[in-house]
Amino acid sequence: MEPFSYSASDIPVDDPVAESHRQVWDQLGRSGTWWTATEILAIAETARCAFAQRNQPPWQRTAASPGTQLPSEAVSAIERIATNPSSVDRQWVDSVTSQIGDGHYVELVAVTATMAMVDIFAEGIGVPVEPLPQVSSQPGQPSRKRPDGLGDIGAHVQMLEPFGYANVARALSLVPSANQLFRTTSVPMYSAPGMGDLVWDTPLQRPQVELAASRVAALNECFY
């Protein structure tokens, strides 16, 4: 069966959303800019395990057993981002990046956040999470190249400057491939035709959608 068919769900899933999840799964099997393909999948497995236990007390959580030995600092960062993101601050990020590097950190955040999006979507429509992919037959090698045009805009890490979109769209732009991974599925899951219109002719009107989104963001202690 094709990955992310969502045929088991009673809720119809738009093709762009399902296709974005398939694209993300394909990318997870390949090397990123800073982590190898095997390490990327280890990050994904660790993130999935941690996120699935996010509502349990820390002393009841069990650690994932990734297929490769990630640095302990990376594992701790994944678990914190997946289970307690509101505690992430500049001091903590500075500590993590001093140990694993800011490029590694940003790519780790992208994979962890992407796993959370895909898995909570499955939870929301009542289907099992998709098994993680295998390493691609052509995984490539990390380039470990930093893009030109990075600047300090007062965030926890450097970002591209200038940038033509909102800060939330460039939060991970220190690693463009990681930013693209995150936005591959966040954009179709968040946006829809007419998203920029102030008046919607839909079952839920624009103010109602904004109220629901704001409430969910507040419950999740979303920075933005």
C-alpha positions as CSV (number, residue, x, y, z in Angstrom):
1,M,0.0,0.0,0.0
2,E,1.2,3.5,-0.8
3,P,2.5,5.3,2.3
4,F,0.1,7.8,3.8
5,S,-2.9,6.6,1.9
6,Y,-5.0,7.4,4.9
7,S,-7.6,5.0,3.7
8,A,-8.3,3.8,7.2
9,S,-9.5,7.2,8.2
10,D,-13.2,8.2,8.1
11,I,-12.0,11.8,7.6
12,P,-11.0,12.7,4.0
13,V,-7.5,13.9,3.7
14,D,-6.6,16.4,0.9
15,D,-4.1,15.1,-1.7
16,P,-1.6,17.9,-1.1
17,V,-1.4,17.0,2.6
18,A,-0.8,13.3,2.0
19,E,1.7,14.0,-0.8
20,S,3.6,16.3,1.5
21,H,3.9,13.6,4.0
22,R,5.2,11.2,1.4
23,Q,7.8,13.8,0.3
24,V,8.9,14.2,3.9
25,W,9.4,10.5,4.3
26,D,11.5,10.3,1.2
27,Q,13.7,13.1,2.5
28,L,14.1,11.4,5.9
29,G,15.8,8.5,4.2
30,R,18.5,10.8,2.8
31,S,21.4,12.7,4.4
32,G,20.7,16.2,5.5
33,T,23.2,19.1,5.4
34,W,24.7,18.2,8.8
35,W,23.5,14.7,9.8
36,T,23.9,11.5,7.8
37,A,20.8,9.6,6.6
38,T,21.2,7.0,9.4
39,E,21.5,9.8,12.0
40,I,18.4,11.6,10.5
41,L,16.3,8.5,11.0
42,A,17.7,8.0,14.5
43,I,16.6,11.6,15.3
44,A,13.2,10.8,13.8
45,E,12.8,7.6,15.9
46,T,13.9,9.4,19.1
47,A,11.6,12.3,18.4
48,R,8.6,10.0,17.7
49,C,9.2,8.0,20.9
50,A,9.5,11.2,23.0
51,F,6.6,12.9,21.4
52,A,4.3,9.9,21.9
53,Q,5.0,10.1,25.6
54,R,4.7,13.9,25.9
55,N,1.6,13.8,28.2
56,Q,3.2,11.4,30.6
57,P,5.3,12.5,33.6
58,P,9.0,12.4,32.8
59,W,9.7,9.6,35.2
60,Q,7.3,7.3,33.3
61,R,8.8,7.9,29.9
62,T,11.0,5.3,28.2
63,A,13.9,6.4,26.0
64,A,14.0,5.3,22.3
65,S,16.7,3.0,21.1
66,P,17.9,4.7,17.9
67,G,19.7,2.6,15.3
68,T,22.9,4.7,15.7
69,Q,24.6,6.3,18.6
70,L,23.6,9.9,18.6
71,P,25.5,12.2,20.9
72,S,23.8,12.4,24.3
73,E,23.4,16.1,23.9
74,A,21.5,15.6,20.7
75,V,19.2,13.0,22.4
76,S,18.5,15.3,25.3
77,A,17.7,18.2,22.9
78,I,15.3,16.0,20.9
79,E,13.5,14.9,24.0
80,R,13.2,18.4,25.3
81,I,11.9,19.9,22.1
82,A,9.4,17.0,21.6
83,T,8.0,17.1,25.2
84,N,8.7,20.5,26.7
85,P,9.3,23.1,24.0
86,S,8.1,26.0,26.0
87,S,11.3,25.6,28.2
88,V,13.6,26.3,25.3
89,D,15.3,29.6,25.8
90,R,18.4,31.4,24.5
91,Q,20.7,30.1,27.3
92,W,19.7,26.5,26.7
93,V,20.1,26.8,22.9
94,D,23.5,28.4,23.4
95,S,24.6,25.5,25.6
96,V,23.3,22.9,23.1
97,T,24.8,24.6,20.0
98,S,28.2,25.0,21.7
99,Q,28.2,21.2,22.1
100,I,26.8,19.9,18.8
101,G,27.0,23.0,16.5
102,D,24.2,25.4,15.4
103,G,23.8,23.6,12.0
104,H,23.3,20.2,13.6
105,Y,20.9,21.8,16.1
106,V,18.7,23.5,13.5
107,E,18.5,20.3,11.4
108,L,17.6,18.3,14.5
109,V,14.8,20.8,15.3
110,A,13.4,20.5,11.8
111,V,13.3,16.7,11.9
112,T,11.8,16.7,15.4
113,A,9.1,19.3,14.6
114,T,8.3,17.6,11.3
115,M,7.8,14.2,13.1
116,A,5.5,15.9,15.6
117,M,3.3,17.4,12.8
118,V,3.0,14.2,10.9
119,D,2.3,12.0,13.9
120,I,-0.2,14.3,15.6
121,F,-2.1,14.5,12.3
122,A,-2.4,10.7,12.4
123,E,-3.6,10.9,16.0
124,G,-6.1,13.5,15.1
125,I,-7.8,11.5,12.3
126,G,-7.5,8.2,14.3
127,V,-5.0,6.2,12.2
128,P,-1.8,4.5,13.2
129,V,1.4,6.4,12.6
130,E,3.3,5.5,9.4
131,P,6.3,3.3,9.9
132,L,9.6,5.2,9.5
133,P,11.3,4.8,6.1
134,Q,14.5,3.0,5.4
135,V,17.8,4.7,4.5
136,S,17.6,5.5,0.7
137,S,19.7,3.4,-1.7
138,Q,21.4,6.7,-2.6
139,P,21.5,8.6,0.7
140,G,24.2,11.0,-0.2
141,Q,26.6,12.7,2.2
142,P,26.1,15.8,4.4
143,S,27.6,18.9,2.7
144,R,28.0,20.8,6.0
145,K,27.8,24.1,4.0
146,R,26.4,27.3,5.5
147,P,24.4,29.5,3.3
148,D,25.5,33.0,2.4
149,G,23.5,35.9,3.9
150,L,23.1,34.8,7.5
151,G,22.6,37.4,10.2
152,D,21.8,37.8,13.9
153,I,18.3,39.2,14.1
154,G,18.0,38.6,17.8
155,A,16.8,35.0,17.6
156,H,18.3,32.0,19.3
157,V,20.2,31.1,16.1
158,Q,21.3,33.0,13.0
159,M,18.8,33.3,10.1
160,L,18.9,34.5,6.5
161,E,18.8,38.3,6.3
162,P,17.0,39.8,4.5
163,F,14.1,37.4,4.1
164,G,10.9,38.1,2.2
165,Y,8.5,36.3,4.5
166,A,7.5,36.2,8.2
167,N,10.0,35.1,10.8
168,V,8.2,31.9,11.4
169,A,9.0,30.9,7.8
170,R,12.7,31.6,8.2
171,A,13.2,30.2,11.8
172,L,15.3,27.3,10.4
173,S,16.8,29.1,7.5
174,L,20.4,28.7,8.8
175,V,20.0,25.2,7.2
176,P,17.9,25.8,4.0
177,S,17.3,22.1,3.4
178,A,16.0,21.7,7.0
179,N,13.7,24.7,6.6
180,Q,12.4,23.2,3.4
181,L,11.8,19.8,5.1
182,F,9.7,21.6,7.8
183,R,7.8,23.8,5.3
184,T,7.1,20.9,2.9
185,T,4.3,19.7,5.2
186,S,3.7,22.7,7.5
187,V,2.5,24.9,4.5
188,P,-0.2,22.5,3.1
189,M,-1.3,21.5,6.6
190,Y,-1.6,25.2,7.7
191,S,-2.7,26.9,4.5
192,A,-5.5,26.5,2.1
193,P,-6.8,28.3,-1.0
194,G,-7.9,31.7,0.0
195,M,-5.9,31.7,3.2
196,G,-5.0,35.3,2.8
197,D,-8.6,36.5,2.4
198,L,-10.1,38.2,5.4
199,V,-13.7,36.9,4.7
200,W,-14.3,33.2,4.1
201,D,-17.3,31.5,2.6
202,T,-16.7,28.2,4.5
203,P,-18.4,26.3,7.3
204,L,-16.1,28.0,9.8
205,Q,-15.7,31.8,9.2
206,R,-12.2,33.4,9.4
207,P,-12.7,34.8,13.0
208,Q,-13.8,31.3,14.2
209,V,-10.7,29.7,12.6
210,E,-8.4,32.3,14.1
211,L,-10.0,31.8,17.6
212,A,-9.5,28.0,17.4
213,A,-5.9,28.4,16.2
214,S,-5.1,30.9,18.9
215,R,-6.5,28.6,21.6
216,V,-4.5,25.6,20.3
217,A,-1.4,27.8,20.2
218,A,-1.9,29.0,23.7
219,L,-2.5,25.5,25.0
220,N,0.7,24.4,23.3
221,E,2.6,27.4,24.7
222,C,3.6,28.4,21.1
223,F,6.2,31.1,21.0
224,Y,4.7,32.7,17.9
